[in-house]
Amino acid sequence: MKKNFKIIILIFFAIILIYFLKTNFTEYNLEKSINACIVAQKRTSETFDLEKAKKYCDEQVRKQKEDY
């Protein structure tokens, strides 16, 4: 009985840990993708506006994430 209880507690904590890591690192990876897009926009654009690039990249990256 104690062995089953320990296994259930371990599984419960593993699920919480996986959920926590997924939510935190998903946002981190999204921000890195947006920043990479902004750098690419800066390198390829003759007239660079940071706010427009942020808005454009945010829309494009989030759209690609939804489509994936």
mmCIF file of the N, C-alpha and C atoms, coordinates in Angstrom:
data_MODEL
# 
_entry.id   MODEL 
# 
loop_
_atom_site.group_PDB 
_atom_site.id 
_atom_site.type_symbol 
_atom_site.label_atom_id 
_atom_site.label_alt_id 
_atom_site.label_comp_id 
_atom_site.label_asym_id 
_atom_site.label_entity_id 
_atom_site.label_seq_id 
_atom_site.pdbx_PDB_ins_code 
_atom_site.Cartn_x 
_atom_site.Cartn_y 
_atom_site.Cartn_z 
_atom_site.occupancy 
_atom_site.B_iso_or_equiv 
_atom_site.pdbx_formal_charge 
_atom_site.auth_seq_id 
_atom_site.auth_comp_id 
_atom_site.auth_asym_id 
_atom_site.auth_atom_id 
_atom_site.pdbx_PDB_model_num 
ATOM 1   N N  . MET A 1 1  ? 0.818  -1.196 0.000   1.00 0.00 ? 1  MET A N  1 
ATOM 2   C CA . MET A 1 1  ? 0.000  0.000  0.000   1.00 0.00 ? 1  MET A CA 1 
ATOM 3   C C  . MET A 1 1  ? 0.860  1.257  0.000   1.00 0.00 ? 1  MET A C  1 
ATOM 4   N N  . LYS A 1 2  ? 1.919  1.266  0.849   1.00 0.00 ? 2  LYS A N  1 
ATOM 5   C CA . LYS A 1 2  ? 2.799  2.433  0.896   1.00 0.00 ? 2  LYS A CA 1 
ATOM 6   C C  . LYS A 1 2  ? 3.537  2.614  -0.430  1.00 0.00 ? 2  LYS A C  1 
ATOM 7   N N  . LYS A 1 3  ? 3.897  1.511  -1.054  1.00 0.00 ? 3  LYS A N  1 
ATOM 8   C CA . LYS A 1 3  ? 4.619  1.580  -2.329  1.00 0.00 ? 3  LYS A CA 1 
ATOM 9   C C  . LYS A 1 3  ? 3.740  2.221  -3.406  1.00 0.00 ? 3  LYS A C  1 
ATOM 10  N N  . ASN A 1 4  ? 2.470  1.863  -3.460  1.00 0.00 ? 4  ASN A N  1 
ATOM 11  C CA . ASN A 1 4  ? 1.544  2.453  -4.425  1.00 0.00 ? 4  ASN A CA 1 
ATOM 12  C C  . ASN A 1 4  ? 1.353  3.943  -4.173  1.00 0.00 ? 4  ASN A C  1 
ATOM 13  N N  . PHE A 1 5  ? 1.287  4.316  -2.900  1.00 0.00 ? 5  PHE A N  1 
ATOM 14  C CA . PHE A 1 5  ? 1.123  5.724  -2.536  1.00 0.00 ? 5  PHE A CA 1 
ATOM 15  C C  . PHE A 1 5  ? 2.330  6.537  -2.986  1.00 0.00 ? 5  PHE A C  1 
ATOM 16  N N  . LYS A 1 6  ? 3.524  6.007  -2.795  1.00 0.00 ? 6  LYS A N  1 
ATOM 17  C CA . LYS A 1 6  ? 4.749  6.688  -3.213  1.00 0.00 ? 6  LYS A CA 1 
ATOM 18  C C  . LYS A 1 6  ? 4.779  6.861  -4.734  1.00 0.00 ? 6  LYS A C  1 
ATOM 19  N N  . ILE A 1 7  ? 4.360  5.855  -5.453  1.00 0.00 ? 7  ILE A N  1 
ATOM 20  C CA . ILE A 1 7  ? 4.336  5.930  -6.913  1.00 0.00 ? 7  ILE A CA 1 
ATOM 21  C C  . ILE A 1 7  ? 3.337  6.986  -7.380  1.00 0.00 ? 7  ILE A C  1 
ATOM 22  N N  . ILE A 1 8  ? 2.186  7.034  -6.748  1.00 0.00 ? 8  ILE A N  1 
ATOM 23  C CA . ILE A 1 8  ? 1.163  8.022  -7.114  1.00 0.00 ? 8  ILE A CA 1 
ATOM 24  C C  . ILE A 1 8  ? 1.667  9.438  -6.850  1.00 0.00 ? 8  ILE A C  1 
ATOM 25  N N  . ILE A 1 9  ? 2.312  9.651  -5.697  1.00 0.00 ? 9  ILE A N  1 
ATOM 26  C CA . ILE A 1 9  ? 2.871  10.969 -5.363  1.00 0.00 ? 9  ILE A CA 1 
ATOM 27  C C  . ILE A 1 9  ? 3.962  11.343 -6.363  1.00 0.00 ? 9  ILE A C  1 
ATOM 28  N N  . LEU A 1 10 ? 4.811  10.410 -6.719  1.00 0.00 ? 10 LEU A N  1 
ATOM 29  C CA . LEU A 1 10 ? 5.888  10.664 -7.682  1.00 0.00 ? 10 LEU A CA 1 
ATOM 30  C C  . LEU A 1 10 ? 5.317  11.051 -9.044  1.00 0.00 ? 10 LEU A C  1 
ATOM 31  N N  . ILE A 1 11 ? 4.316  10.346 -9.500  1.00 0.00 ? 11 ILE A N  1 
ATOM 32  C CA . ILE A 1 11 ? 3.679  10.660 -10.784 1.00 0.00 ? 11 ILE A CA 1 
ATOM 33  C C  . ILE A 1 11 ? 3.028  12.043 -10.733 1.00 0.00 ? 11 ILE A C  1 
ATOM 34  N N  . PHE A 1 12 ? 2.377  12.350 -9.629  1.00 0.00 ? 12 PHE A N  1 
ATOM 35  C CA . PHE A 1 12 ? 1.734  13.655 -9.466  1.00 0.00 ? 12 PHE A CA 1 
ATOM 36  C C  . PHE A 1 12 ? 2.754  14.777 -9.576  1.00 0.00 ? 12 PHE A C  1 
ATOM 37  N N  . PHE A 1 13 ? 3.889  14.667 -8.872  1.00 0.00 ? 13 PHE A N  1 
ATOM 38  C CA . PHE A 1 13 ? 4.924  15.694 -8.942  1.00 0.00 ? 13 PHE A CA 1 
ATOM 39  C C  . PHE A 1 13 ? 5.564  15.763 -10.324 1.00 0.00 ? 13 PHE A C  1 
ATOM 40  N N  . ALA A 1 14 ? 5.705  14.652 -11.000 1.00 0.00 ? 14 ALA A N  1 
ATOM 41  C CA . ALA A 1 14 ? 6.268  14.647 -12.353 1.00 0.00 ? 14 ALA A CA 1 
ATOM 42  C C  . ALA A 1 14 ? 5.346  15.404 -13.314 1.00 0.00 ? 14 ALA A C  1 
ATOM 43  N N  . ILE A 1 15 ? 4.051  15.203 -13.173 1.00 0.00 ? 15 ILE A N  1 
ATOM 44  C CA . ILE A 1 15 ? 3.094  15.902 -14.038 1.00 0.00 ? 15 ILE A CA 1 
ATOM 45  C C  . ILE A 1 15 ? 3.145  17.400 -13.778 1.00 0.00 ? 15 ILE A C  1 
ATOM 46  N N  . ILE A 1 16 ? 3.216  17.800 -12.517 1.00 0.00 ? 16 ILE A N  1 
ATOM 47  C CA . ILE A 1 16 ? 3.303  19.223 -12.186 1.00 0.00 ? 16 ILE A CA 1 
ATOM 48  C C  . ILE A 1 16 ? 4.590  19.820 -12.741 1.00 0.00 ? 16 ILE A C  1 
ATOM 49  N N  . LEU A 1 17 ? 5.698  19.102 -12.610 1.00 0.00 ? 17 LEU A N  1 
ATOM 50  C CA . LEU A 1 17 ? 6.983  19.578 -13.126 1.00 0.00 ? 17 LEU A CA 1 
ATOM 51  C C  . LEU A 1 17 ? 6.951  19.737 -14.641 1.00 0.00 ? 17 LEU A C  1 
ATOM 52  N N  . ILE A 1 18 ? 6.401  18.781 -15.342 1.00 0.00 ? 18 ILE A N  1 
ATOM 53  C CA . ILE A 1 18 ? 6.314  18.854 -16.807 1.00 0.00 ? 18 ILE A CA 1 
ATOM 54  C C  . ILE A 1 18 ? 5.451  20.039 -17.233 1.00 0.00 ? 18 ILE A C  1 
ATOM 55  N N  . TYR A 1 19 ? 4.329  20.235 -16.568 1.00 0.00 ? 19 TYR A N  1 
ATOM 56  C CA . TYR A 1 19 ? 3.454  21.366 -16.885 1.00 0.00 ? 19 TYR A CA 1 
ATOM 57  C C  . TYR A 1 19 ? 4.179  22.689 -16.648 1.00 0.00 ? 19 TYR A C  1 
ATOM 58  N N  . PHE A 1 20 ? 4.879  22.806 -15.527 1.00 0.00 ? 20 PHE A N  1 
ATOM 59  C CA . PHE A 1 20 ? 5.614  24.029 -15.202 1.00 0.00 ? 20 PHE A CA 1 
ATOM 60  C C  . PHE A 1 20 ? 6.688  24.318 -16.250 1.00 0.00 ? 20 PHE A C  1 
ATOM 61  N N  . LEU A 1 21 ? 7.467  23.320 -16.606 1.00 0.00 ? 21 LEU A N  1 
ATOM 62  C CA . LEU A 1 21 ? 8.536  23.516 -17.583 1.00 0.00 ? 21 LEU A CA 1 
ATOM 63  C C  . LEU A 1 21 ? 7.980  23.867 -18.959 1.00 0.00 ? 21 LEU A C  1 
ATOM 64  N N  . LYS A 1 22 ? 6.886  23.231 -19.340 1.00 0.00 ? 22 LYS A N  1 
ATOM 65  C CA . LYS A 1 22 ? 6.291  23.498 -20.649 1.00 0.00 ? 22 LYS A CA 1 
ATOM 66  C C  . LYS A 1 22 ? 5.801  24.938 -20.740 1.00 0.00 ? 22 LYS A C  1 
ATOM 67  N N  . THR A 1 23 ? 5.110  25.418 -19.730 1.00 0.00 ? 23 THR A N  1 
ATOM 68  C CA . THR A 1 23 ? 4.564  26.777 -19.780 1.00 0.00 ? 23 THR A CA 1 
ATOM 69  C C  . THR A 1 23 ? 5.670  27.819 -19.742 1.00 0.00 ? 23 THR A C  1 
ATOM 70  N N  . ASN A 1 24 ? 6.703  27.607 -18.949 1.00 0.00 ? 24 ASN A N  1 
ATOM 71  C CA . ASN A 1 24 ? 7.768  28.608 -18.854 1.00 0.00 ? 24 ASN A CA 1 
ATOM 72  C C  . ASN A 1 24 ? 8.663  28.629 -20.078 1.00 0.00 ? 24 ASN A C  1 
ATOM 73  N N  . PHE A 1 25 ? 9.076  27.489 -20.566 1.00 0.00 ? 25 PHE A N  1 
ATOM 74  C CA . PHE A 1 25 ? 10.019 27.464 -21.666 1.00 0.00 ? 25 PHE A CA 1 
ATOM 75  C C  . PHE A 1 25 ? 9.359  27.697 -23.019 1.00 0.00 ? 25 PHE A C  1 
ATOM 76  N N  . THR A 1 26 ? 8.065  27.475 -23.130 1.00 0.00 ? 26 THR A N  1 
ATOM 77  C CA . THR A 1 26 ? 7.372  27.797 -24.368 1.00 0.00 ? 26 THR A CA 1 
ATOM 78  C C  . THR A 1 26 ? 7.427  29.301 -24.616 1.00 0.00 ? 26 THR A C  1 
ATOM 79  N N  . GLU A 1 27 ? 7.165  30.081 -23.595 1.00 0.00 ? 27 GLU A N  1 
ATOM 80  C CA . GLU A 1 27 ? 7.214  31.544 -23.727 1.00 0.00 ? 27 GLU A CA 1 
ATOM 81  C C  . GLU A 1 27 ? 8.640  32.017 -23.995 1.00 0.00 ? 27 GLU A C  1 
ATOM 82  N N  . TYR A 1 28 ? 9.614  31.383 -23.358 1.00 0.00 ? 28 TYR A N  1 
ATOM 83  C CA . TYR A 1 28 ? 11.011 31.735 -23.564 1.00 0.00 ? 28 TYR A CA 1 
ATOM 84  C C  . TYR A 1 28 ? 11.419 31.506 -25.023 1.00 0.00 ? 28 TYR A C  1 
ATOM 85  N N  . ASN A 1 29 ? 11.052 30.365 -25.565 1.00 0.00 ? 29 ASN A N  1 
ATOM 86  C CA . ASN A 1 29 ? 11.385 30.052 -26.955 1.00 0.00 ? 29 ASN A CA 1 
ATOM 87  C C  . ASN A 1 29 ? 10.664 30.984 -27.920 1.00 0.00 ? 29 ASN A C  1 
ATOM 88  N N  . LEU A 1 30 ? 9.442  31.361 -27.594 1.00 0.00 ? 30 LEU A N  1 
ATOM 89  C CA . LEU A 1 30 ? 8.685  32.288 -28.425 1.00 0.00 ? 30 LEU A CA 1 
ATOM 90  C C  . LEU A 1 30 ? 9.383  33.640 -28.480 1.00 0.00 ? 30 LEU A C  1 
ATOM 91  N N  . GLU A 1 31 ? 9.850  34.125 -27.344 1.00 0.00 ? 31 GLU A N  1 
ATOM 92  C CA . GLU A 1 31 ? 10.560 35.408 -27.296 1.00 0.00 ? 31 GLU A CA 1 
ATOM 93  C C  . GLU A 1 31 ? 11.874 35.345 -28.072 1.00 0.00 ? 31 GLU A C  1 
ATOM 94  N N  . LYS A 1 32 ? 12.578 34.227 -27.983 1.00 0.00 ? 32 LYS A N  1 
ATOM 95  C CA . LYS A 1 32 ? 13.822 34.092 -28.746 1.00 0.00 ? 32 LYS A CA 1 
ATOM 96  C C  . LYS A 1 32 ? 13.546 34.120 -30.246 1.00 0.00 ? 32 LYS A C  1 
ATOM 97  N N  . SER A 1 33 ? 12.466 33.497 -30.674 1.00 0.00 ? 33 SER A N  1 
ATOM 98  C CA . SER A 1 33 ? 12.107 33.495 -32.093 1.00 0.00 ? 33 SER A CA 1 
ATOM 99  C C  . SER A 1 33 ? 11.744 34.905 -32.561 1.00 0.00 ? 33 SER A C  1 
ATOM 100 N N  . ILE A 1 34 ? 11.013 35.624 -31.744 1.00 0.00 ? 34 ILE A N  1 
ATOM 101 C CA . ILE A 1 34 ? 10.638 37.001 -32.087 1.00 0.00 ? 34 ILE A CA 1 
ATOM 102 C C  . ILE A 1 34 ? 11.886 37.873 -32.180 1.00 0.00 ? 34 ILE A C  1 
ATOM 103 N N  . ASN A 1 35 ? 12.803 37.732 -31.233 1.00 0.00 ? 35 ASN A N  1 
ATOM 104 C CA . ASN A 1 35 ? 14.041 38.518 -31.261 1.00 0.00 ? 35 ASN A CA 1 
ATOM 105 C C  . ASN A 1 35 ? 14.884 38.186 -32.492 1.00 0.00 ? 35 ASN A C  1 
ATOM 106 N N  . ALA A 1 36 ? 14.930 36.929 -32.878 1.00 0.00 ? 36 ALA A N  1 
ATOM 107 C CA . ALA A 1 36 ? 15.677 36.546 -34.083 1.00 0.00 ? 36 ALA A CA 1 
ATOM 108 C C  . ALA A 1 36 ? 15.042 37.166 -35.320 1.00 0.00 ? 36 ALA A C  1 
ATOM 109 N N  . CYS A 1 37 ? 13.730 37.198 -35.360 1.00 0.00 ? 37 CYS A N  1 
ATOM 110 C CA . CYS A 1 37 ? 13.024 37.818 -36.480 1.00 0.00 ? 37 CYS A CA 1 
ATOM 111 C C  . CYS A 1 37 ? 13.339 39.317 -36.548 1.00 0.00 ? 37 CYS A C  1 
ATOM 112 N N  . ILE A 1 38 ? 13.383 39.986 -35.395 1.00 0.00 ? 38 ILE A N  1 
ATOM 113 C CA . ILE A 1 38 ? 13.688 41.417 -35.361 1.00 0.00 ? 38 ILE A CA 1 
ATOM 114 C C  . ILE A 1 38 ? 15.090 41.683 -35.886 1.00 0.00 ? 38 ILE A C  1 
ATOM 115 N N  . VAL A 1 39 ? 16.038 40.852 -35.492 1.00 0.00 ? 39 VAL A N  1 
ATOM 116 C CA . VAL A 1 39 ? 17.418 41.008 -35.988 1.00 0.00 ? 39 VAL A CA 1 
ATOM 117 C C  . VAL A 1 39 ? 17.456 40.821 -37.500 1.00 0.00 ? 39 VAL A C  1 
ATOM 118 N N  . ALA A 1 40 ? 16.732 39.835 -38.001 1.00 0.00 ? 40 ALA A N  1 
ATOM 119 C CA . ALA A 1 40 ? 16.692 39.607 -39.447 1.00 0.00 ? 40 ALA A CA 1 
ATOM 120 C C  . ALA A 1 40 ? 16.051 40.795 -40.160 1.00 0.00 ? 40 ALA A C  1 
ATOM 121 N N  . GLN A 1 41 ? 15.005 41.357 -39.588 1.00 0.00 ? 41 GLN A N  1 
ATOM 122 C CA . GLN A 1 41 ? 14.363 42.533 -40.180 1.00 0.00 ? 41 GLN A CA 1 
ATOM 123 C C  . GLN A 1 41 ? 15.341 43.707 -40.225 1.00 0.00 ? 41 GLN A C  1 
ATOM 124 N N  . LYS A 1 42 ? 16.105 43.870 -39.165 1.00 0.00 ? 42 LYS A N  1 
ATOM 125 C CA . LYS A 1 42 ? 17.074 44.979 -39.107 1.00 0.00 ? 42 LYS A CA 1 
ATOM 126 C C  . LYS A 1 42 ? 18.157 44.819 -40.174 1.00 0.00 ? 42 LYS A C  1 
ATOM 127 N N  . ARG A 1 43 ? 18.598 43.599 -40.378 1.00 0.00 ? 43 ARG A N  1 
ATOM 128 C CA . ARG A 1 43 ? 19.673 43.364 -41.352 1.00 0.00 ? 43 ARG A CA 1 
ATOM 129 C C  . ARG A 1 43 ? 19.190 43.490 -42.794 1.00 0.00 ? 43 ARG A C  1 
ATOM 130 N N  . THR A 1 44 ? 17.935 43.201 -43.052 1.00 0.00 ? 44 THR A N  1 
ATOM 131 C CA . THR A 1 44 ? 17.451 43.213 -44.430 1.00 0.00 ? 44 THR A CA 1 
ATOM 132 C C  . THR A 1 44 ? 16.707 44.481 -44.815 1.00 0.00 ? 44 THR A C  1 
ATOM 133 N N  . SER A 1 45 ? 16.413 45.328 -43.851 1.00 0.00 ? 45 SER A N  1 
ATOM 134 C CA . SER A 1 45 ? 15.622 46.519 -44.133 1.00 0.00 ? 45 SER A CA 1 
ATOM 135 C C  . SER A 1 45 ? 16.522 47.740 -44.266 1.00 0.00 ? 45 SER A C  1 
ATOM 136 N N  . GLU A 1 46 ? 16.194 48.577 -45.242 1.00 0.00 ? 46 GLU A N  1 
ATOM 137 C CA . GLU A 1 46 ? 16.943 49.826 -45.397 1.00 0.00 ? 46 GLU A CA 1 
ATOM 138 C C  . GLU A 1 46 ? 16.471 50.863 -44.384 1.00 0.00 ? 46 GLU A C  1 
ATOM 139 N N  . THR A 1 47 ? 15.168 50.919 -44.154 1.00 0.00 ? 47 THR A N  1 
ATOM 140 C CA . THR A 1 47 ? 14.622 51.812 -43.136 1.00 0.00 ? 47 THR A CA 1 
ATOM 141 C C  . THR A 1 47 ? 14.029 50.945 -42.035 1.00 0.00 ? 47 THR A C  1 
ATOM 142 N N  . PHE A 1 48 ? 14.682 50.946 -40.893 1.00 0.00 ? 48 PHE A N  1 
ATOM 143 C CA . PHE A 1 48 ? 14.297 50.047 -39.805 1.00 0.00 ? 48 PHE A CA 1 
ATOM 144 C C  . PHE A 1 48 ? 13.572 50.819 -38.717 1.00 0.00 ? 48 PHE A C  1 
ATOM 145 N N  . ASP A 1 49 ? 12.369 50.355 -38.385 1.00 0.00 ? 49 ASP A N  1 
ATOM 146 C CA . ASP A 1 49 ? 11.604 50.906 -37.268 1.00 0.00 ? 49 ASP A CA 1 
ATOM 147 C C  . ASP A 1 49 ? 11.389 49.769 -36.264 1.00 0.00 ? 49 ASP A C  1 
ATOM 148 N N  . LEU A 1 50 ? 11.915 49.937 -35.071 1.00 0.00 ? 50 LEU A N  1 
ATOM 149 C CA . LEU A 1 50 ? 11.886 48.877 -34.076 1.00 0.00 ? 50 LEU A CA 1 
ATOM 150 C C  . LEU A 1 50 ? 10.466 48.472 -33.696 1.00 0.00 ? 50 LEU A C  1 
ATOM 151 N N  . GLU A 1 51 ? 9.598  49.411 -33.480 1.00 0.00 ? 51 GLU A N  1 
ATOM 152 C CA . GLU A 1 51 ? 8.228  49.096 -33.062 1.00 0.00 ? 51 GLU A CA 1 
ATOM 153 C C  . GLU A 1 51 ? 7.465  48.332 -34.150 1.00 0.00 ? 51 GLU A C  1 
ATOM 154 N N  . LYS A 1 52 ? 7.626  48.764 -35.398 1.00 0.00 ? 52 LYS A N  1 
ATOM 155 C CA . LYS A 1 52 ? 6.967  48.049 -36.498 1.00 0.00 ? 52 LYS A CA 1 
ATOM 156 C C  . LYS A 1 52 ? 7.515  46.634 -36.639 1.00 0.00 ? 52 LYS A C  1 
ATOM 157 N N  . ALA A 1 53 ? 8.829  46.493 -36.481 1.00 0.00 ? 53 ALA A N  1 
ATOM 158 C CA . ALA A 1 53 ? 9.452  45.174 -36.590 1.00 0.00 ? 53 ALA A CA 1 
ATOM 159 C C  . ALA A 1 53 ? 8.972  44.253 -35.461 1.00 0.00 ? 53 ALA A C  1 
ATOM 160 N N  . LYS A 1 54 ? 8.873  44.792 -34.242 1.00 0.00 ? 54 LYS A N  1 
ATOM 161 C CA . LYS A 1 54 ? 8.378  43.984 -33.118 1.00 0.00 ? 54 LYS A CA 1 
ATOM 162 C C  . LYS A 1 54 ? 6.957  43.515 -33.368 1.00 0.00 ? 54 LYS A C  1 
ATOM 163 N N  . LYS A 1 55 ? 6.109  44.417 -33.836 1.00 0.00 ? 55 LYS A N  1 
ATOM 164 C CA . LYS A 1 55 ? 4.710  44.073 -34.084 1.00 0.00 ? 55 LYS A CA 1 
ATOM 165 C C  . LYS A 1 55 ? 4.603  43.026 -35.196 1.00 0.00 ? 55 LYS A C  1 
ATOM 166 N N  . TYR A 1 56 ? 5.319  43.250 -36.287 1.00 0.00 ? 56 TYR A N  1 
ATOM 167 C CA . TYR A 1 56 ? 5.289  42.328 -37.413 1.00 0.00 ? 56 TYR A CA 1 
ATOM 168 C C  . TYR A 1 56 ? 5.792  40.940 -36.999 1.00 0.00 ? 56 TYR A C  1 
ATOM 169 N N  . CYS A 1 57 ? 6.932  40.900 -36.317 1.00 0.00 ? 57 CYS A N  1 
ATOM 170 C CA . CYS A 1 57 ? 7.517  39.619 -35.929 1.00 0.00 ? 57 CYS A CA 1 
ATOM 171 C C  . CYS A 1 57 ? 6.643  38.890 -34.920 1.00 0.00 ? 57 CYS A C  1 
ATOM 172 N N  . ASP A 1 58 ? 6.070  39.615 -33.984 1.00 0.00 ? 58 ASP A N  1 
ATOM 173 C CA . ASP A 1 58 ? 5.193  38.992 -33.000 1.00 0.00 ? 58 ASP A CA 1 
ATOM 174 C C  . ASP A 1 58 ? 4.000  38.337 -33.696 1.00 0.00 ? 58 ASP A C  1 
ATOM 175 N N  . GLU A 1 59 ? 3.399  39.053 -34.637 1.00 0.00 ? 59 GLU A N  1 
ATOM 176 C CA . GLU A 1 59 ? 2.255  38.502 -35.372 1.00 0.00 ? 59 GLU A CA 1 
ATOM 177 C C  . GLU A 1 59 ? 2.655  37.268 -36.184 1.00 0.00 ? 59 GLU A C  1 
ATOM 178 N N  . GLN A 1 60 ? 3.773  37.347 -36.877 1.00 0.00 ? 60 GLN A N  1 
ATOM 179 C CA . GLN A 1 60 ? 4.201  36.255 -37.740 1.00 0.00 ? 60 GLN A CA 1 
ATOM 180 C C  . GLN A 1 60 ? 4.586  35.005 -36.946 1.00 0.00 ? 60 GLN A C  1 
ATOM 181 N N  . VAL A 1 61 ? 5.324  35.190 -35.860 1.00 0.00 ? 61 VAL A N  1 
ATOM 182 C CA . VAL A 1 61 ? 5.775  34.045 -35.073 1.00 0.00 ? 61 VAL A CA 1 
ATOM 183 C C  . VAL A 1 61 ? 4.590  33.371 -34.395 1.00 0.00 ? 61 VAL A C  1 
ATOM 184 N N  . ARG A 1 62 ? 3.691  34.163 -33.834 1.00 0.00 ? 62 ARG A N  1 
ATOM 185 C CA . ARG A 1 62 ? 2.516  33.574 -33.172 1.00 0.00 ? 62 ARG A CA 1 
ATOM 186 C C  . ARG A 1 62 ? 1.603  32.879 -34.195 1.00 0.00 ? 62 ARG A C  1 
ATOM 187 N N  . LYS A 1 63 ? 1.514  33.450 -35.403 1.00 0.00 ? 63 LYS A N  1 
ATOM 188 C CA . LYS A 1 63 ? 0.709  32.823 -36.446 1.00 0.00 ? 63 LYS A CA 1 
ATOM 189 C C  . LYS A 1 63 ? 1.312  31.478 -36.849 1.00 0.00 ? 63 LYS A C  1 
ATOM 190 N N  . GLN A 1 64 ? 2.620  31.436 -37.019 1.00 0.00 ? 64 GLN A N  1 
ATOM 191 C CA . GLN A 1 64 ? 3.283  30.186 -37.372 1.00 0.00 ? 64 GLN A CA 1 
ATOM 192 C C  . GLN A 1 64 ? 3.133  29.149 -36.264 1.00 0.00 ? 64 GLN A C  1 
ATOM 193 N N  . LYS A 1 65 ? 3.171  29.604 -35.025 1.00 0.00 ? 65 LYS A N  1 
ATOM 194 C CA . LYS A 1 65 ? 3.020  28.679 -33.891 1.00 0.00 ? 65 LYS A CA 1 
ATOM 195 C C  . LYS A 1 65 ? 1.625  28.073 -33.902 1.00 0.00 ? 65 LYS A C  1 
ATOM 196 N N  . GLU A 1 66 ? 0.603  28.876 -34.186 1.00 0.00 ? 66 GLU A N  1 
ATOM 197 C CA . GLU A 1 66 ? -0.762 28.378 -34.235 1.00 0.00 ? 66 GLU A CA 1 
ATOM 198 C C  . GLU A 1 66 ? -0.965 27.405 -35.403 1.00 0.00 ? 66 GLU A C  1 
ATOM 199 N N  . ASP A 1 67 ? -0.335 27.722 -36.540 1.00 0.00 ? 67 ASP A N  1 
ATOM 200 C CA . ASP A 1 67 ? -0.476 26.859 -37.715 1.00 0.00 ? 67 ASP A CA 1 
ATOM 201 C C  . ASP A 1 67 ? 0.261  25.538 -37.552 1.00 0.00 ? 67 ASP A C  1 
ATOM 202 N N  . TYR A 1 68 ? 1.305  25.541 -36.750 1.00 0.00 ? 68 TYR A N  1 
ATOM 203 C CA . TYR A 1 68 ? 2.106  24.337 -36.562 1.00 0.00 ? 68 TYR A CA 1 
ATOM 204 C C  . TYR A 1 68 ? 1.327  23.340 -35.762 1.00 0.00 ? 68 TYR A C  1 
# 
